């Protein structure tokens, strides 16, 4: 029973790390886009004043370019989707873990069996059910990630094919 709970907790912890990393990257990139886009008009005004600094003349060009790159990263990589998806899996795994610990569903109920041999048998079945459910939740997420990755590659290959000049 402890190994089953440890296994599910390790999955939960891994998805929490993924969730936190994806969320933080998403927010940093979004904030970077906002700041760089907001600073650009100010830099254009500073450039109009005759300060004479060479590096100030480049800032109105550099900031929008960086903002464009950062905004492209936000749209090109699914940080927000990964964060939301990992959060959903964490919630599902934690809920399943609680159901198992509390024995709230018939599949996990073994506490109220009086006969020790029958209780042991039911406990083994409950652990097997729990591991199967945890694996099912995890496998669905892995399959979803694989399908999204495959779809992204398909879109990328069709985009690159459309951009190629026809050969004569």
Secondary structure, 3 states (H helix, E strand, C coil): CHHHHHHHHHHHHHHHHHHHHHHHHHHHHHHHHHHHHHHHHHHHHHHHCCCCCHHHHHHHHHHHHHHHHHHHHHHHCCHHHHHHHHHHHHHHHHHHHHHHHHCCCHHHCCCCCCCHHHHHHHHHHHHHHHHHHHHHHHHHHHHHHHHHHHHHHHHHHHHHHHHCCCCC
